[in-house]
Amino acid sequence: LTDLAAGAAGLGIVASLFTLFYASCRVNTKGISFSLLFAGPKLFMANYLDHLIMTLPIVLNASVVGIFAYLFHIQGSTQSAGFGIVGLSGPMTSYSFMEGPFLVKLGILSGVYVGIPLGIAALTHTLLTRVGLYSDNIFRYAKIK
């Protein structure tokens, strides 16, 4: 993956990360939720395999974020495609492809890498729990035995 495809792939990982992060904050300790920012979505693999309904908010979030990746022409490289914000690999690579003033680039990257995915995560999680598709408890950290 290169260019726009790599940028969208990185933002897809960010979308899944913030979907899990927002839901985790509601039922786990701050330490568990904060560790998602470093370990990434794989921390919740056991939860995901037990509750495949988690796919729905992740796909909804990734779809919206993907649209913004296209609108703002967020690009990446083969090396940054699967990392999202871990190590700031995705945003730094996207920054290197962007043109324009520093503050404009910083604002766009902050929006697409944090603001939009976190906002969509809050919206989809709230909506899907209120209509009863799942409960907050499916995001309670499950230790692998």
TIKESE-789863 format. One record per residue: x, y negated, z negated of N, C-alpha, C in turn; residue in one letter; residue number from 1. Coordinates in nm, 3 decimals. Layout:
BEGIN
<<X; Y; Z>; <X; Y; Z>; <X; Y; Z>; "A"; NUM>;
...
***
This chain:
BEGIN
<<0.084; 0.118; 0.000>; <0.000; 0.000; 0.000>; <0.087; -0.124; 0.000>; "L"; 1>;
<<0.050; -0.219; 0.080>; <0.121; -0.346; 0.083>; <0.020; -0.460; 0.100>; "T"; 2>;
<<0.068; -0.579; 0.082>; <-0.008; -0.701; 0.105>; <-0.141; -0.703; 0.028>; "D"; 3>;
<<-0.251; -0.732; 0.099>; <-0.382; -0.746; 0.035>; <-0.428; -0.616; -0.029>; "L"; 4>;
<<-0.400; -0.502; 0.034>; <-0.440; -0.373; -0.024>; <-0.370; -0.349; -0.157>; "A"; 5>;
<<-0.243; -0.383; -0.166>; <-0.168; -0.366; -0.291>; <-0.219; -0.462; -0.398>; "A"; 6>;
<<-0.252; -0.585; -0.358>; <-0.308; -0.681; -0.453>; <-0.442; -0.634; -0.508>; "G"; 7>;
<<-0.528; -0.583; -0.419>; <-0.659; -0.532; -0.462>; <-0.644; -0.409; -0.551>; "A"; 8>;
<<-0.547; -0.323; -0.519>; <-0.524; -0.204; -0.602>; <-0.479; -0.243; -0.743>; "A"; 9>;
<<-0.390; -0.340; -0.751>; <-0.346; -0.388; -0.882>; <-0.460; -0.449; -0.961>; "G"; 10>;
<<-0.547; -0.523; -0.892>; <-0.662; -0.583; -0.960>; <-0.765; -0.478; -0.998>; "L"; 11>;
<<-0.773; -0.368; -0.926>; <-0.861; -0.259; -0.965>; <-0.819; -0.199; -1.098>; "G"; 12>;
<<-0.689; -0.186; -1.117>; <-0.636; -0.138; -1.245>; <-0.668; -0.238; -1.355>; "I"; 13>;
<<-0.653; -0.366; -1.324>; <-0.686; -0.471; -1.422>; <-0.833; -0.465; -1.459>; "V"; 14>;
<<-0.919; -0.442; -1.360>; <-1.063; -0.432; -1.386>; <-1.093; -0.316; -1.481>; "A"; 15>;
<<-1.030; -0.202; -1.458>; <-1.055; -0.088; -1.548>; <-0.998; -0.116; -1.686>; "S"; 16>;
<<-0.883; -0.181; -1.692>; <-0.822; -0.214; -1.820>; <-0.912; -0.305; -1.903>; "L"; 17>;
<<-0.962; -0.413; -1.842>; <-1.045; -0.507; -1.918>; <-1.184; -0.450; -1.950>; "F"; 18>;
<<-1.233; -0.360; -1.867>; <-1.358; -0.292; -1.899>; <-1.341; -0.210; -2.025>; "T"; 19>;
<<-1.233; -0.134; -2.032>; <-1.205; -0.053; -2.150>; <-1.168; -0.141; -2.270>; "L"; 20>;
<<-1.092; -0.246; -2.247>; <-1.051; -0.336; -2.354>; <-1.171; -0.401; -2.421>; "F"; 21>;
<<-1.262; -0.456; -2.342>; <-1.379; -0.523; -2.399>; <-1.463; -0.424; -2.480>; "Y"; 22>;
<<-1.490; -0.308; -2.423>; <-1.572; -0.209; -2.493>; <-1.500; -0.157; -2.617>; "A"; 23>;
<<-1.369; -0.140; -2.608>; <-1.291; -0.091; -2.721>; <-1.293; -0.189; -2.838>; "S"; 24>;
<<-1.287; -0.317; -2.808>; <-1.289; -0.419; -2.913>; <-1.414; -0.410; -2.999>; "C"; 25>;
<<-1.520; -0.357; -2.944>; <-1.647; -0.349; -3.017>; <-1.650; -0.234; -3.117>; "R"; 26>;
<<-1.566; -0.131; -3.098>; <-1.576; -0.012; -3.184>; <-1.444; 0.036; -3.242>; "V"; 27>;
<<-1.332; -0.019; -3.201>; <-1.201; 0.026; -3.249>; <-1.129; -0.084; -3.325>; "N"; 28>;
<<-1.020; -0.047; -3.389>; <-0.938; -0.147; -3.457>; <-0.871; -0.236; -3.354>; "T"; 29>;
<<-0.825; -0.351; -3.397>; <-0.756; -0.444; -3.307>; <-0.632; -0.380; -3.247>; "K"; 30>;
<<-0.564; -0.296; -3.326>; <-0.442; -0.231; -3.278>; <-0.467; -0.139; -3.161>; "G"; 31>;
<<-0.573; -0.060; -3.169>; <-0.607; 0.031; -3.058>; <-0.640; -0.051; -2.934>; "I"; 32>;
<<-0.724; -0.150; -2.950>; <-0.763; -0.233; -2.835>; <-0.644; -0.307; -2.776>; "S"; 33>;
<<-0.561; -0.363; -2.861>; <-0.443; -0.437; -2.814>; <-0.345; -0.346; -2.742>; "F"; 34>;
<<-0.334; -0.221; -2.786>; <-0.240; -0.128; -2.722>; <-0.280; -0.098; -2.577>; "S"; 35>;
<<-0.406; -0.116; -2.544>; <-0.449; -0.098; -2.405>; <-0.374; -0.192; -2.311>; "L"; 36>;
<<-0.340; -0.310; -2.360>; <-0.272; -0.408; -2.276>; <-0.131; -0.362; -2.238>; "L"; 37>;
<<-0.075; -0.268; -2.315>; <0.058; -0.217; -2.286>; <0.054; -0.076; -2.227>; "F"; 38>;
<<-0.035; 0.007; -2.276>; <-0.043; 0.146; -2.229>; <-0.130; 0.159; -2.106>; "A"; 39>;
<<-0.221; 0.065; -2.087>; <-0.310; 0.072; -1.973>; <-0.426; 0.166; -1.998>; "G"; 40>;
<<-0.510; 0.184; -1.898>; <-0.632; 0.264; -1.911>; <-0.608; 0.410; -1.948>; "P"; 41>;
<<-0.489; 0.462; -1.924>; <-0.465; 0.605; -1.953>; <-0.482; 0.639; -2.101>; "K"; 42>;
<<-0.477; 0.540; -2.187>; <-0.499; 0.562; -2.330>; <-0.637; 0.622; -2.357>; "L"; 43>;
<<-0.733; 0.590; -2.271>; <-0.871; 0.637; -2.289>; <-0.907; 0.752; -2.196>; "F"; 44>;
<<-0.809; 0.826; -2.149>; <-0.835; 0.936; -2.057>; <-0.925; 1.043; -2.121>; "M"; 45>;
<<-0.901; 1.076; -2.247>; <-0.985; 1.176; -2.314>; <-1.131; 1.129; -2.323>; "A"; 46>;
<<-1.150; 1.003; -2.357>; <-1.286; 0.947; -2.362>; <-1.351; 0.953; -2.225>; "N"; 47>;
<<-1.275; 0.916; -2.124>; <-1.328; 0.913; -1.988>; <-1.372; 1.052; -1.943>; "Y"; 48>;
<<-1.291; 1.152; -1.970>; <-1.326; 1.288; -1.928>; <-1.448; 1.341; -2.003>; "L"; 49>;
<<-1.469; 1.295; -2.125>; <-1.588; 1.334; -2.201>; <-1.713; 1.256; -2.161>; "D"; 50>;
<<-1.694; 1.135; -2.108>; <-1.807; 1.047; -2.076>; <-1.785; 0.983; -1.939>; "H"; 51>;
<<-1.813; 1.057; -1.836>; <-1.789; 1.008; -1.699>; <-1.874; 0.887; -1.662>; "L"; 52>;
<<-1.973; 0.854; -1.744>; <-2.055; 0.736; -1.719>; <-1.968; 0.609; -1.726>; "I"; 53>;
<<-1.850; 0.619; -1.789>; <-1.758; 0.506; -1.793>; <-1.719; 0.460; -1.653>; "M"; 54>;
<<-1.736; 0.548; -1.557>; <-1.703; 0.513; -1.419>; <-1.787; 0.395; -1.371>; "T"; 55>;
<<-1.912; 0.389; -1.412>; <-2.003; 0.286; -1.362>; <-1.956; 0.144; -1.393>; "L"; 56>;
<<-1.929; 0.108; -1.520>; <-1.884; -0.030; -1.543>; <-1.747; -0.059; -1.480>; "P"; 57>;
<<-1.662; 0.043; -1.474>; <-1.530; 0.023; -1.412>; <-1.544; -0.007; -1.263>; "I"; 58>;
<<-1.628; 0.070; -1.194>; <-1.648; 0.048; -1.050>; <-1.715; -0.086; -1.024>; "V"; 59>;
<<-1.813; -0.122; -1.106>; <-1.878; -0.252; -1.089>; <-1.777; -0.366; -1.105>; "L"; 60>;
<<-1.696; -0.358; -1.208>; <-1.595; -0.461; -1.233>; <-1.493; -0.465; -1.120>; "N"; 61>;
<<-1.443; -0.349; -1.079>; <-1.343; -0.345; -0.972>; <-1.399; -0.398; -0.840>; "A"; 62>;
<<-1.526; -0.374; -0.815>; <-1.589; -0.423; -0.692>; <-1.592; -0.576; -0.689>; "S"; 63>;
<<-1.631; -0.635; -0.799>; <-1.638; -0.781; -0.806>; <-1.497; -0.841; -0.797>; "V"; 64>;
<<-1.404; -0.783; -0.872>; <-1.267; -0.834; -0.872>; <-1.204; -0.817; -0.733>; "V"; 65>;
<<-1.238; -0.709; -0.664>; <-1.189; -0.687; -0.528>; <-1.234; -0.796; -0.433>; "G"; 66>;
<<-1.354; -0.844; -0.451>; <-1.404; -0.955; -0.368>; <-1.318; -1.080; -0.392>; "I"; 67>;
<<-1.284; -1.106; -0.518>; <-1.200; -1.222; -0.548>; <-1.057; -1.202; -0.498>; "F"; 68>;
<<-1.010; -1.078; -0.496>; <-0.878; -1.051; -0.437>; <-0.878; -1.092; -0.291>; "A"; 69>;
<<-0.986; -1.063; -0.221>; <-0.998; -1.101; -0.081>; <-1.012; -1.252; -0.066>; "Y"; 70>;
<<-1.099; -1.313; -0.145>; <-1.123; -1.457; -0.134>; <-0.998; -1.541; -0.160>; "L"; 71>;
<<-0.918; -1.498; -0.258>; <-0.797; -1.573; -0.294>; <-0.671; -1.514; -0.231>; "F"; 72>;
<<-0.689; -1.415; -0.146>; <-0.580; -1.350; -0.073>; <-0.467; -1.309; -0.169>; "H"; 73>;
<<-0.505; -1.231; -0.272>; <-0.409; -1.182; -0.370>; <-0.333; -1.065; -0.307>; "I"; 74>;
<<-0.204; -1.081; -0.297>; <-0.121; -0.979; -0.234>; <-0.031; -0.911; -0.336>; "Q"; 75>;
<<0.021; -0.798; -0.297>; <0.113; -0.724; -0.381>; <0.210; -0.648; -0.294>; "G"; 76>;
<<0.288; -0.564; -0.359>; <0.385; -0.481; -0.288>; <0.358; -0.336; -0.322>; "S"; 77>;
<<0.427; -0.248; -0.256>; <0.413; -0.105; -0.284>; <0.446; -0.077; -0.431>; "T"; 78>;
<<0.544; -0.145; -0.485>; <0.587; -0.122; -0.623>; <0.489; -0.179; -0.726>; "Q"; 79>;
<<0.416; -0.283; -0.691>; <0.327; -0.346; -0.789>; <0.184; -0.296; -0.782>; "S"; 80>;
<<0.150; -0.218; -0.682>; <0.010; -0.182; -0.655>; <-0.060; -0.114; -0.771>; "A"; 81>;
<<0.003; -0.028; -0.843>; <-0.066; 0.047; -0.947>; <-0.043; -0.001; -1.088>; "G"; 82>;
<<0.019; -0.117; -1.105>; <0.057; -0.159; -1.239>; <-0.037; -0.259; -1.304>; "F"; 83>;
<<-0.117; -0.329; -1.229>; <-0.207; -0.427; -1.291>; <-0.130; -0.535; -1.361>; "G"; 84>;
<<-0.154; -0.552; -1.492>; <-0.082; -0.656; -1.567>; <0.025; -0.599; -1.657>; "I"; 85>;
<<0.041; -0.467; -1.660>; <0.146; -0.407; -1.744>; <0.281; -0.459; -1.696>; "V"; 86>;
<<0.354; -0.520; -1.786>; <0.483; -0.579; -1.752>; <0.472; -0.701; -1.663>; "G"; 87>;
<<0.352; -0.752; -1.644>; <0.322; -0.865; -1.556>; <0.367; -0.841; -1.412>; "L"; 88>;
<<0.382; -0.716; -1.376>; <0.427; -0.679; -1.241>; <0.333; -0.730; -1.134>; "S"; 89>;
<<0.203; -0.707; -1.151>; <0.105; -0.750; -1.052>; <0.100; -0.901; -1.034>; "G"; 90>;
<<0.080; -0.976; -1.144>; <0.072; -1.122; -1.129>; <0.201; -1.185; -1.074>; "P"; 91>;
<<0.316; -1.135; -1.118>; <0.442; -1.194; -1.071>; <0.463; -1.165; -0.922>; "M"; 92>;
<<0.427; -1.046; -0.879>; <0.441; -1.015; -0.737>; <0.343; -1.097; -0.656>; "T"; 93>;
<<0.219; -1.107; -0.703>; <0.119; -1.189; -0.633>; <0.164; -1.334; -0.625>; "S"; 94>;
<<0.220; -1.384; -0.733>; <0.270; -1.522; -0.737>; <0.374; -1.545; -0.628>; "Y"; 95>;
<<0.461; -1.446; -0.608>; <0.568; -1.462; -0.509>; <0.514; -1.474; -0.366>; "S"; 96>;
<<0.393; -1.424; -0.341>; <0.333; -1.433; -0.208>; <0.251; -1.561; -0.188>; "F"; 97>;
<<0.221; -1.630; -0.297>; <0.131; -1.745; -0.289>; <0.204; -1.873; -0.250>; "M"; 98>;
<<0.128; -1.964; -0.189>; <0.179; -2.096; -0.154>; <0.097; -2.200; -0.228>; "E"; 99>;
<<0.158; -2.314; -0.251>; <0.087; -2.423; -0.316>; <0.152; -2.463; -0.446>; "G"; 100>;
<<0.092; -2.562; -0.514>; <0.147; -2.611; -0.640>; <0.142; -2.504; -0.750>; "P"; 101>;
<<0.237; -2.513; -0.841>; <0.250; -2.417; -0.950>; <0.121; -2.402; -1.030>; "F"; 102>;
<<0.061; -2.514; -1.070>; <-0.059; -2.507; -1.154>; <-0.178; -2.445; -1.081>; "L"; 103>;
<<-0.189; -2.468; -0.953>; <-0.296; -2.406; -0.874>; <-0.276; -2.255; -0.870>; "V"; 104>;
<<-0.153; -2.214; -0.842>; <-0.123; -2.070; -0.838>; <-0.147; -2.006; -0.974>; "K"; 105>;
<<-0.104; -2.073; -1.080>; <-0.124; -2.021; -1.216>; <-0.272; -2.011; -1.250>; "L"; 106>;
<<-0.350; -2.109; -1.210>; <-0.494; -2.107; -1.235>; <-0.563; -1.993; -1.162>; "G"; 107>;
<<-0.527; -1.973; -1.035>; <-0.585; -1.864; -0.957>; <-0.549; -1.730; -1.018>; "I"; 108>;
<<-0.421; -1.712; -1.050>; <-0.378; -1.584; -1.108>; <-0.441; -1.559; -1.245>; "L"; 109>;
<<-0.454; -1.663; -1.327>; <-0.519; -1.646; -1.458>; <-0.664; -1.606; -1.440>; "S"; 110>;
<<-0.729; -1.667; -1.344>; <-0.869; -1.634; -1.319>; <-0.889; -1.492; -1.269>; "G"; 111>;
<<-0.812; -1.452; -1.167>; <-0.836; -1.320; -1.109>; <-0.776; -1.206; -1.190>; "V"; 112>;
<<-0.671; -1.233; -1.268>; <-0.609; -1.127; -1.347>; <-0.662; -1.118; -1.490>; "Y"; 113>;
<<-0.729; -1.223; -1.539>; <-0.779; -1.218; -1.677>; <-0.926; -1.264; -1.684>; "V"; 114>;
<<-0.953; -1.385; -1.643>; <-1.087; -1.443; -1.662>; <-1.199; -1.366; -1.597>; "G"; 115>;
<<-1.188; -1.341; -1.468>; <-1.295; -1.273; -1.396>; <-1.313; -1.129; -1.443>; "I"; 116>;
<<-1.206; -1.049; -1.452>; <-1.228; -0.910; -1.496>; <-1.281; -0.900; -1.640>; "P"; 117>;
<<-1.237; -0.990; -1.728>; <-1.287; -0.987; -1.866>; <-1.432; -1.032; -1.871>; "L"; 118>;
<<-1.466; -1.133; -1.795>; <-1.606; -1.179; -1.790>; <-1.699; -1.074; -1.732>; "G"; 119>;
<<-1.659; -1.011; -1.625>; <-1.741; -0.905; -1.564>; <-1.750; -0.785; -1.657>; "I"; 120>;
<<-1.642; -0.753; -1.728>; <-1.644; -0.643; -1.825>; <-1.748; -0.669; -1.933>; "A"; 121>;
<<-1.750; -0.792; -1.986>; <-1.847; -0.828; -2.090>; <-1.990; -0.819; -2.036>; "A"; 122>;
<<-2.009; -0.871; -1.917>; <-2.142; -0.870; -1.856>; <-2.192; -0.728; -1.828>; "L"; 123>;
<<-2.111; -0.647; -1.763>; <-2.155; -0.511; -1.728>; <-2.173; -0.425; -1.853>; "T"; 124>;
<<-2.082; -0.436; -1.949>; <-2.094; -0.355; -2.070>; <-2.221; -0.392; -2.147>; "H"; 125>;
<<-2.244; -0.520; -2.162>; <-2.364; -0.565; -2.233>; <-2.490; -0.518; -2.162>; "T"; 126>;
<<-2.495; -0.536; -2.032>; <-2.612; -0.496; -1.955>; <-2.635; -0.345; -1.962>; "L"; 127>;
<<-2.531; -0.267; -1.941>; <-2.546; -0.121; -1.937>; <-2.577; -0.060; -2.073>; "L"; 128>;
<<-2.527; -0.122; -2.180>; <-2.564; -0.071; -2.313>; <-2.707; -0.111; -2.349>; "T"; 129>;
<<-2.749; -0.229; -2.309>; <-2.886; -0.273; -2.339>; <-2.992; -0.191; -2.266>; "R"; 130>;
<<-2.961; -0.148; -2.143>; <-3.058; -0.065; -2.071>; <-3.047; 0.082; -2.111>; "V"; 131>;
<<-2.952; 0.115; -2.198>; <-2.943; 0.249; -2.255>; <-2.868; 0.352; -2.173>; "G"; 132>;
<<-2.785; 0.310; -2.078>; <-2.709; 0.408; -2.000>; <-2.599; 0.474; -2.083>; "L"; 133>;
<<-2.546; 0.402; -2.180>; <-2.448; 0.458; -2.273>; <-2.444; 0.369; -2.396>; "Y"; 134>;
<<-2.375; 0.417; -2.498>; <-2.361; 0.338; -2.621>; <-2.216; 0.295; -2.637>; "S"; 135>;
<<-2.195; 0.201; -2.727>; <-2.059; 0.156; -2.756>; <-1.969; 0.270; -2.802>; "D"; 136>;
<<-2.027; 0.368; -2.867>; <-1.948; 0.474; -2.928>; <-1.870; 0.560; -2.831>; "N"; 137>;
<<-1.905; 0.562; -2.704>; <-1.825; 0.642; -2.610>; <-1.687; 0.581; -2.590>; "I"; 138>;
<<-1.668; 0.458; -2.637>; <-1.539; 0.391; -2.625>; <-1.459; 0.399; -2.755>; "F"; 139>;
<<-1.508; 0.474; -2.853>; <-1.432; 0.493; -2.976>; <-1.313; 0.582; -2.941>; "R"; 140>;
<<-1.194; 0.539; -2.977>; <-1.073; 0.609; -2.939>; <-1.076; 0.754; -2.985>; "Y"; 141>;
<<-1.056; 0.845; -2.892>; <-1.057; 0.989; -2.921>; <-0.914; 1.041; -2.914>; "A"; 142>;
<<-0.862; 1.081; -3.027>; <-0.726; 1.136; -3.031>; <-0.727; 1.274; -2.965>; "K"; 143>;
<<-0.628; 1.299; -2.884>; <-0.615; 1.431; -2.820>; <-0.563; 1.527; -2.926>; "I"; 144>;
<<-0.630; 1.641; -2.937>; <-0.595; 1.738; -3.042>; <-0.495; 1.838; -2.993>; "K"; 145>;
***
